[in-house]
Every structure is written in C-alpha cells, then in structure tokens.
C-alpha cells in the first residue's frame, strides 16, 4: 500500500455528520432481535450465578442494558470523496494506492469512492469494561448493543449517500473495509490520515491498528454510474 501524497483527485474536503441528540440527524431505533443475534447466546449458555432461566430473561436483561445506555451514544461520521484511477502499482484511490485484487475487482464499475470513518463514542466501552467485572452477561449485551449501533449508523450513512448519488444519476457498490479479503488492515493508517479522524470525530488508531472507541468502522464505498449496476 503506497500513500498518495498528491491528493489531486479529492472531490470535496473532509466533512462530518452528527446523529442523535437535539441537533443531530435521527438514528434508527434499537433492534432487539439483532442485538440478541449479535450476543449469540441461549439460555443454557448463561453462567449459573446470573440466575437467568432462558430467552425471556435474556430479553429482559437486554432491554435493561438498552435503557441504561440509551441517550449516551455519540454518533459521528467523517468522510470525503475521491476519484479513482488505474495506475502502474494497482488502483489509485485518491488517498492511497492499493494492490488489493479484491478491492480492485470490487471497484471495477466505479470512478469514485466515498471514504468514511464512523463511531458511536466511548460510553459503550466503559460499560463493557465495568460490567465485565460484575455481570458478564450484561457485558456481553453491551458488546452486542455496540455492534448493532455501529452497524445501524453505517447503514444509515450508506443510505444517505445512496440517495445523494442517485440524485446525481449514480449508484453504489457495498462498503468495503480494511481487513476484508486481501485488503490489508494497514490501510487504516491512510484512511485516518486522509480523514483526520482524531480531530474530526475523536476516533484514534493505535500501533496495533486497533481503533478507539472500539465500536467504530472505517470503509470505502464505491460510486458508479447508476445505469451500470444494481442499487444497494
């Protein structure tokens, strides 16, 4: 992965969007079924000292966790758009050059990409750590709630971009994140640098390429002519 330091094919400056709260765009309601799926537990898997009998108790404690964390999220997205071009090394994404065969194939119908970082804030990490010591089941549910919330945020943002691009006569391919296929996780560094994630949305990356807050996502959305492919 080579850094593109020219940045001549950036189409807009880095922008941010905030969701939830008084001034932010609305966020989707919690999906209890999806949270239970992310938790991946059945009644028989619950530690005996939790005094839980089965699915009804699981749903009850999940709803308790939702009530505890509701209103404490900080939903934020930063993003920019770039032209993409083939080059000798592989594919110039505008902020980096990639040799990932999976991403190059994925972006074949595209001449632009929207690159974004998204996070739901640190509060869920604090609750996961706190309850890991006093209630492993609650800690598990806070993990699942965080997973459901960040995916809901990404889906919401993706849908907004889809509508905006449809108005331009363009379509999208589904988002593609570092670590998928042969796209190296190290691309995170280029995304964080291009988007200035720490300053824009408080999202940081450590030397091991782990993000903080942990319930965060970076991804690339391919933008194509609407006539050339399906909607997503």
N, C-alpha and C positions, 0 to 999 in steps of 0.2 A: 504494500500500500504506500503510494507516494503522495505527499502533500502537494496540492495545487496552490502555489503562493501567488499566482497571478490574479485569480478571482475575477477575471473579466466577464465571466458569464453568469454572475449573480444577477437575478432579475428583480429582487427587492431587498431592502435592508432587513435585519432581524427584527421580527415583530413578536409581540406577546399577547396572549389572551388569558383572561381570568374567568373562572366559572364558580358558580355558587355564591352564597352570601347576598348582601343587599345590592351590590353594584355589578356582580358578575353574571354571565350568561347562565341560564338554568342547567342543572345536571340531571341525568336520569335518576329515577328512584332506585333504591336498593332492590336487587333481585335475590330474594331469599333462596330460591331454588338453585341459582347459580353459585351463591355462597356455599350452600351445602355441598354442591358438586366439587367446588374447589377444596373444601375441607376434606372430602373423600373418606369420611368415617361412617361407621354403622354403630348401632347400639352396643354390639359385642366388643367393639374396639375401645370403649371408654374405660379409663382407669377406674378401678373399684372405688377409690377414695373420692371420686367425683359424685357418687350417689345418683347416677343417671341411669334411667331404665331403658330408653330406646329413642325412636325417632321424635316422638312428641317432646321429650326432654331436650333433645338436640335442637329442635326448632325454637323452643323456649329460650334456651341459653344463647342461641344465635341472635334472637330478637333483642335480648338484653344487651348483648355486645353492640348491636346496631344502635340502640338508643344511647349507649354510653359514648359512642364515637361520633354520632351524627352531629353535624354542625362544626366539627373540629378539623375538617379537611381544608387544605389549601390547594385547590385545583388550578394548576397553571400550565401553560404551554408556550414555548417559544419556537419560532420556525422561520425558515427562509426558503426561497425558490431559486433554482439554478437551471441553466441549460446544460444538457449532457451531449457529449460528442465522443466519437471513437478517436482513439489515439494509438500510437505505436505500442504503448505499455498495456493498453486494455481499454478502459472506458473512463473518460474524464467526467466526473460528477460535478465539477464546478468548485468543490471544496477539497477534493481528493481524487486521486486516480486509483481505480480498483482493477485487479486482475481476477476477481471472483467470477468464475464461469456461471455460477447460479444466478448472481445478480445481473450480470451482463445479459444472460438469456431472458431473465425476468423483465428487464427494461428494454427489450428489443423494439416494442411498439412505441416507445416513449422518446420525446425530445427534451423533456424537462423532468426535474424531480422537486418535490417538496420535502425538505428535511426538517424533522421536528424533535424536540425533547418535551416530555410531559412528566409531571409529578403531582402527587396528592399531598405532599408535605410530610413532616416528621412525626406528627402526633401518633399515627398508627404504629410507627416503630417503637415509640415509647411504651405504648400499651402492650405490644407484643412482648417486649423485654420485661415489663412489670409483671404480667400475668404468667410468664414462663416460670416464675418462682412460686406463685401461689395457686394457680389454676391452669395446668397445661391445656385443658380443653378450651378455656377462654382464649388462651394464647393462640391456639390453633385456629379458632374462629376469627380472631383479629387478623391473622395471616390471610385467611380466606377472604375476609371483607376487603382487605387492602388489595388483593389480587383482582377481585370483582370491580372495585372502584377505579383502579388504574386502567383496566380494560374498557370500562364504561366511558372513561374520559377519552381514551384513544379512539374508540368507536364514534363518540360524539364529534370530536375534532375531524376525524376522517370523513364523516358525513357532511360536515360544514364545507370542507374543501371540495368534496364531490359536487355539491350544489353550486359552489362558486365556479368550478371548472366546467360544469355543464352549461352555465350561462355564457361561457367563452367558446362553446362548441367542442369541448374536450371531455375525455373520460379519464378514469384512473385504473391502475393495477393495484392490487392489495399491498399493504405496507410490508416492508422487509427490514428486519432489524439485524444489527451486528450479532454474529453468533449463529445465524440461520445458515444452513448449508455450508458452503466453503467461504462465506464472508467472515473474515476474522473479527473477533471481538475487539481487537486493537483499533478498529475504525472508530470506536467510541472517542478516542482522543481527537480525531479530526472533526467529528461532529461537535464535541464540546468546545473546541477552539473556534469553529466557524460560527456557532450559535451563541457563544459566550454564556453558556448555561449557568455557571455560578452567579454571575451578576444579574442575568435576566430573570431567572426563576429559582435561584437558590439551590440548584442541583449541582453536586460535585462528583468528581471521579477520583478514586484513589489509585495508587500504583498497581494494585491488583485488578484494576478495571471494574471495581465494584462501585455502584452508584449509591449516593446518599442524598435524599431519602431512598430507602431500598425499594419502595413501591413507585418506581419510575420507569420510563421507557424512552428509548431513542429509536427512530425509524426513518426509513426512506419511502416515500410514496411516489411511484412513477406516474407522470402526467402524459397522456397521449391524446391524439385526436379522437373525439368521441366516436366517429364513424369506424375506427379501426378495431374496436373491441367491445367487450361487454362492460356493463356497469357493475360497480361493486358497492 
